[in-house]
Amino acid sequence: MLHLRNPSDLTSLEIEQIEKQSLRSLYIDAFDFGFDAFDIFEQSSDEPKDIAEDITREMLDRLGGYHVQQRILGNVDYRKARYVVLSEFSVRQALFVDSKAEKALNSATMQMSQLALAVRQARGGIEVDKPGDLPAVSVYQGRPFITTTLLAHYYYGGQNDRYKLKRLTLAAIPNGRLQNRYNPNVYDTIWLVGRNAPTRDEAFRVRLSFSRLKLKAAWRVQTIKYDSVERIVRSTWDEGGVYAVLAG
C-alpha cells in the first residue's frame, strides 16, 4: 500500500480528491445496479424510506476497496472503515452513506448527526451557525480516519404501495475541513431551512440544496434517471463546473 497519510495533515485539495473518488465508486455501483432499483421500489410493500435503505445497502455490498477491520459508529444507513488509495498516497476513511426517499426533487433533509460540516444560514432573519455532530477526523482505537459523508436521494412518485422511482441523486457532502470553501457564512451557503419546529422541541434539521452544491462543484451531485419504458437507467458523470459564490 502507498504511503499512509495522517488525515489531519491532508490538504483541502486532497480531501476533495478523496471525496470525489468515493462518490465515483458509489456512482458506479448505483449505475451497475441498473433497473433493479426501480423494480425493487415498485414491488416492495415497505415504506419508501425502508426501501431506499435496503437498496443502498445492497448497492454498497458491491463497494470495492481495502477494508479496515474496525467498527465505526454513526446515525446513517451504511458505515464502513476502509482505506482510500490514491495515486500518491493512501488514508484511512470512515465512510458514511445515508439514504433519503422523498417526493422533493431538488433538496434532501439532513440531520446534524450525519454532517461533519457546520450549517451556516439565516432562518427568519436570525443567523444560524450550528456545527455538525461528526468530526472532520474520526478516531477509533487511537487511529485517525478522514470522515466522508455521501448521500443517496431517491426521488419517487406514486401511492398505495405502488411507488415509482424516478431519479436517484448522489451527493458528496463536504468534510468540515472544507467549511470556508462551501459554506463560509450565512449568505454563502449550500443549505435550505429544514422542516423542524423548535416550539415542539424537534431536532434541528436542514435541507441540502443540490443546485447550490452543484454550483460550488458540479461533480459533487450526480443523477441517475430511470426509463420505465425501455427499462434502462440513463446517466452521464457530470465533471464540469467551477467554484462559485452563491449569495442569499
N, C-alpha and C positions, 0 to 999 in steps of 0.2 A: 504494500500500500504506500502511496505517496506520502510526503511529509505531512504529519498530523498537526494541524494548527490549533491553537487555543482560540475558541470562539471570541473571547474578549479582545483579541488582537486583530480581528478581521476588520478590513476597511468597509466603508459603505458600498463600494463597488463590488467587493467580494460577497457581501451579504446579498446584494441584488443578484449576483450570478447563482448563488445557492438557491434562492427563491425561484428564479427563472427555471433552473434545471428541475426543481421539484414540481413546479406547475406543469412543465412539459411532460414529465413522467405520468402525472395524473391525467393529462390530456390524452396521451397515447393510450392509456388503459381505458379511458372512457370511450374513445373512438373505436378501439378494438372490441369493446363490449357490444358495440353496434346497436342494432334494433332490439336486442334483448331487453334493454332498459324500458323501451316503450311497451313491450308485451308484458313485462312484469308489472308495470304501473297499471295497465288496463285490466289485467287478470286477477290481481290481488284484491282481497276483500278487506285488507288492513287500512288504517288511516294513512293518508298521503305521507305524513312525516315519518311513519314507520316504514313505509315502502321505500322512501328515499334513503333512509339509514341502511336498510338491507342492501340496496343496490350499490351504495357507496362502499360498504364493507366487502361485497363480493368483487367489485372492481379492484379494490385495493389489495385483495388477496393475490392479485397478479403483479403487484408492485415489486419490481426488481430491486437490486442494490445489495448493500452489505449491512446486514442487521447486527445490532448490538444487543447482547443478552442483558437487557435492563428494562425493568418495568417502569413506565412513566405515568404520571397522574395528570388528569385534566378533564374538564367538563365538555368533551367533544365525542363524536361518534367513533373516531378512529385515532389511535395513538400508537406511535412506533418510534423506538430508538434505533437509529441506524447511522451509518457513515455516508456522507456525501463525498464523492470522489470527482474532483475537477481535474483539469489538465495539469495544474501546477501544485495542487495541494489537496488534502482531504480534511474533513472536520466531522466531529460527532454532531448529530442533529436530533432534536426532539421534534418529531413531525406530528402536527395536529391537523386533522381534517374533519370539518363539520358539514353536516347536510341540512339543507333547508328545503321544504316543499311549500311553495307559496303561489298564490294567484297574482302576485305583483311581479311584473316583468323586470323592472329596471333597478330594483334595490333588494336588499336582503336584511332581515333582522339579525342583529348580533348581540350577544351578551358580553359583558366586560370580562367574564371568566374565560372567554375564548380569544382575547386580544392581548398582545404584548405592546400594542400601540396605544397611546393616550388618545382620548376623544376630546378634541377642542372644537367647540361650536357655540353658536348663540341660540338660546332657547327662550322665546318670548322676551327678547331684549336683554336677557341675562347671559353673560359669558360663562361657559362651562369648560372646565379643564379637568377631566376625570381620567386617571391612569388605568390602563388595562391591568387585569389581575395576573396575567402571565408575565414572567420575567423575560427580558431580551435574551438572557443566557440562563438556562436551567442547569442546576447542579444536582446530580444523583450519585450517591456514594463517593463524593469527592471529585467526580468527573464532570467537566462542563460540557454542555450541549447547546448549540445555537437553536433558538426556538423559531420554528417555521409554522405558520398557520395558513392552511388552504381551505377554500370553501367550494362546496358543490351545491349549486342552487337549482332546484327542479321547478320549472315554471309549468304549471298544469292547468287544465280546464276540466269541465265535466262535473257530474254529480251522481248521486245514487249508486255509489260503489263502482262507477264506470269512469274512472279518471283517465284523461288523455294527457300524456306527457308531450309538451310542445317544444320545450327547449331546456337544455342543460347549460348553465353558465358556470364556468370555473374561474375562480379568482384567487390570486396570491395576495394576502393581506400583509402589508409591510411590517417588518420587525420594528420594535421600539427604537432601535438604534437609527432608524431612518425617519424619525419624527420630523426633523426640520425640512426634509425633502417633501414629505407627503401631507403633513398637517401641522405646519409651524404655528398657526394661530387660528382663532375662531373664524377669520374671514377667508382663510385659505385652507379649505377642509374637504375631505372626501366623505363626510358623514351627513346624514339627514336625521331629523328628530325621530326617535323611536316611539313606539306605542306603549308607553308605560305611564301610569298615573301616580305621581308622588303622593297625592291625597289618599290613595288606597294602600300606600306603603308597598307598591310594586317595585321590583328590582329595576334598576336603571337599564334601559335598552337603547340601542341606536341602530340606525339603518345605514348600511354601506351602499353608497351610490356607485353603481357600475360605471356610469358615464363620467363621473368626476374622477374616479380612479383611473379610468382609461385615458383621460386627458393627461394625467401625470405620466403614465407609461402604458402604452397600448397593449403590450404583451401580458400585462397583469390580469386582463379579463379576456377569456376565450369562450366562444359559444359553439354549441353543437345542436343542430336542428334535426327534428325527426319528421321524415316524409312518410306519412301513413299510407299514401297511395302507392308509391314504389317500394315501401318498406325498407328504406335505407336511411342512413344518417348523412348529413351534409355539414361539412366544416372545413375551414382553412385556418391554420395558425396565423394569428394577426401579430406581426412583429413590429409594425410601423410606429409612428408617434414619437414625440419628444416631450420632455418635461415642460409643463406649462403651469402658470399660476391661475387659479380659478377664484375669483372674488365672490363674496356673498354666500 
